Amino acid sequence: ADEMSEQAYSDISSAARRGHDVGGFDPLKDKIPTKRETANVGNPQTAVKTENMNIEKVLAELQAIQAQGPKKYCILGTRHCSLLHQQIVELLAYALVLSGNHVYTSGAQGTNAAAIRGALRAIKPHLLTVVLPQSMSKQTPESQELLQDVTNVVTMPQNDGMPLDMASRICNSHLLNQTDHLISIAFHESKTVIEASREAQKLDLLVTMLYLD
């Protein structure tokens, strides 16, 4: 499980050439810690990798993942990305789960939906968790259809009365506190995703930021 499959690498290179509700999360009851109870990975300023997104960077990331062994990865990103970038994210999530890593993401379209599709392709449902910022009924019909195939879905119905950006920040905080490494795909103006990256640094997570512009 620690080794990346040759098929996953082949799929990524090829792309470059061309709910079930398991319970809600309540921030009033389930307090989000300000410090992680995991081993410190060092100075967060030196743990951040900021790159423009291309296939070479993604392949380098996969090689590093293979060397480190299974971890918990959070994939978050912009809704607005090209079909090619969605394919790369999908294949990244597929490779992560195929090699035994647990992928966490949220339910928005674009990057997050691509991560869900990729993780599902690996046919290891216990290694995918999707956390929604609000209740299932608040999701788009497309998201609800995709989430029917996800075993581990956490909803936050108590956030239904909030603006979506506020609910998304709470959701992202919960995701970050479940994981070891954040991979974010964003534009330089993607405010919510960049805020999540900064929060991840404060929590001493490893952070890989892939910019689309």
C-alpha positions in Angstrom: 0.0 0.0 0.0 3.0 2.3 0.5 4.0 2.1 -3.1 2.4 4.2 -5.9 1.0 2.1 -8.7 2.5 2.4 -12.1 -1.0 2.8 -13.5 -1.6 5.9 -11.4 1.6 7.5 -12.7 0.6 6.5 -16.2 -2.8 8.0 -15.9 -1.4 11.3 -14.6 1.1 11.6 -17.4 -1.6 10.8 -20.0 -3.8 13.6 -18.6 -1.0 16.1 -19.0 -0.5 15.2 -22.6 -3.9 16.0 -23.8 -24.5 10.7 1.6 -24.6 9.0 3.5 -24.7 11.2 6.6 -22.6 9.8 9.5 -23.5 12.6 11.9 -23.1 16.4 12.2 -20.2 18.4 13.6 -21.2 21.0 16.2 -18.6 23.6 17.0 -20.3 24.4 20.3 -19.9 20.8 21.4 -16.9 19.6 19.4 -14.4 22.3 20.1 -11.8 22.9 17.5 -8.4 22.8 19.2 -5.9 25.6 18.6 -3.0 23.2 18.9 -2.7 19.8 17.3 -1.9 16.9 19.4 0.4 15.3 16.8 4.1 15.4 16.4 5.5 18.8 15.5 6.8 18.8 11.9 9.0 21.8 12.4 8.8 25.5 11.6 5.6 25.8 9.5 7.3 28.6 7.4 9.8 26.0 6.1 7.1 23.4 5.6 5.1 25.3 3.0 5.7 24.6 -0.7 4.2 27.2 -3.0 4.2 26.2 -6.7 2.4 26.9 -10.0 0.3 23.9 -10.8 1.7 21.7 -13.5 2.2 18.0 -14.1 5.9 18.0 -13.0 5.0 19.5 -9.6 2.2 17.0 -9.1 4.5 14.1 -10.0 7.1 15.4 -7.6 4.5 15.6 -4.9 3.5 12.0 -5.5 7.1 10.8 -5.3 7.4 12.5 -1.9 4.1 10.9 -0.8 5.4 7.5 -1.8 8.5 7.9 0.3 6.6 9.1 3.4 4.1 6.3 3.7 0.3 6.6 4.4 -1.0 9.9 5.8 -4.2 11.9 6.1 -4.4 14.4 3.3 -6.8 17.3 3.0 -7.5 18.5 -0.6 -9.2 21.9 -0.9 -9.4 24.2 -3.8 -11.3 26.6 -6.0 -14.6 25.8 -7.7 -13.3 27.5 -10.9 -10.7 25.3 -12.5 -10.3 23.9 -16.0 -11.2 20.4 -17.1 -7.4 19.5 -17.3 -6.8 20.8 -13.8 -9.8 18.8 -12.5 -8.4 15.7 -14.2 -5.0 16.2 -12.5 -6.7 16.6 -9.1 -8.8 13.6 -9.7 -5.8 11.5 -10.6 -3.9 12.9 -7.6 -6.6 11.8 -5.2 -6.9 8.4 -6.9 -3.1 7.9 -6.5 -3.2 9.0 -2.8 -6.0 6.5 -1.9 -4.6 3.8 -4.0 -1.4 4.0 -2.0 -3.2 3.8 1.3 -3.6 7.4 2.2 -6.8 8.8 3.6 -8.2 11.8 1.6 -10.4 14.4 3.2 -12.2 17.1 1.3 -15.4 19.2 1.2 -18.4 19.0 -1.2 -18.1 22.0 -3.5 -17.8 21.7 -7.3 -14.5 22.1 -9.1 -11.4 21.0 -7.1 -13.2 19.2 -4.3 -15.6 17.3 -6.6 -12.6 16.2 -8.6 -10.9 14.9 -5.4 -14.0 12.9 -4.5 -14.3 11.4 -8.0 -10.6 10.4 -7.9 -10.8 8.9 -4.5 -13.9 6.9 -5.4 -12.1 5.4 -8.4 -9.6 3.7 -6.0 -12.5 1.6 -4.6 -11.4 2.1 -1.0 -14.4 3.9 0.5 -13.0 3.8 4.1 -10.1 6.1 2.9 -12.4 9.0 1.8 -14.1 11.4 4.1 -16.2 14.4 2.9 -17.2 17.1 5.3 -20.0 19.5 4.2 -20.2 23.0 5.5 -24.0 22.8 5.8 -26.7 20.1 5.5 -27.0 17.7 2.6 -30.1 19.6 1.4 -28.1 22.7 0.9 -25.8 21.1 -1.6 -26.3 21.4 -5.4 -28.1 18.5 -7.1 -24.8 17.6 -8.8 -23.0 17.4 -5.4 -25.8 15.3 -3.8 -25.7 12.8 -6.7 -21.9 12.5 -6.4 -22.1 12.1 -2.6 -24.5 9.1 -2.9 -21.4 7.0 -3.5 -19.4 8.3 -0.5 -19.6 6.2 2.6 -18.2 8.8 5.1 -20.0 12.1 4.9 -20.2 14.5 7.8 -22.7 17.3 7.6 -23.0 20.6 9.6 -26.7 21.4 9.5 -26.3 23.9 12.4 -24.5 26.2 9.8 -27.5 26.3 7.5 -28.4 29.8 8.6 -24.9 31.2 8.0 -23.5 32.7 4.8 -21.7 29.9 2.8 -18.3 31.5 3.2 -18.6 31.6 7.0 -19.8 28.0 7.0 -17.0 27.0 4.7 -14.4 28.4 7.1 -15.8 26.4 10.0 -15.8 23.3 7.8 -12.2 23.9 6.6 -11.0 24.2 10.2 -12.6 20.9 11.1 -10.9 19.3 8.1 -7.5 20.6 9.0 -7.8 19.2 12.5 -8.3 15.8 11.1 -5.3 15.7 8.7 -1.5 15.8 8.4 -1.0 17.5 5.1 -3.0 20.2 3.2 -2.9 20.3 -0.6 -4.6 23.4 -1.8 -5.4 24.3 -5.4 -6.2 28.0 -5.9 -5.8 31.3 -7.6 -4.0 34.1 -5.8 -7.5 35.7 -5.2 -9.1 32.5 -3.8 -9.6 34.0 -0.3 -11.2 31.1 1.6 -8.7 28.5 0.3 -5.7 30.8 1.1 -7.1 31.4 4.6 -7.2 27.7 5.1 -3.6 27.4 4.0 -2.6 30.0 6.6 -4.5 28.3 9.3 -2.9 25.0 8.4 0.6 26.6 8.8 -0.4 27.7 12.3 -1.5 24.1 13.1 2.0 22.9 12.0 0.6 20.9 9.0 2.6 20.4 5.9 1.2 22.6 3.2 1.5 22.3 -0.5 -0.1 25.3 -2.4 -0.6 24.8 -6.1 -1.6 28.0 -7.9 -3.5 28.1 -11.2 -2.4 31.6 -12.1 
